[in-house]
């Protein structure tokens, strides 16, 4: 099966410092002969790990992150610690 290219946007909010951000990822999906799906994520021109596996806050480097649907980061008013 040929690779399929998709784009997905995610909003993130840090539960530690309150920082919110949104990123759009280019994802290349492939399915092998055993029906195993492989997803390769890119942010810009850089290959990155899946943002769903272990996201990290760019402001405080915490891994206590809430992942939301696109467009929600601006409305997530979290406390500052």
Beta strands, then each sheet from edge to edge (+ up, - down):
strand 1: 4-14
strand 2: 20-31
strand 3: 37-43
strand 4: 46-48
strand 5: 65-69
sheet 1: 4+ 3- 2+ 1- 5+
end
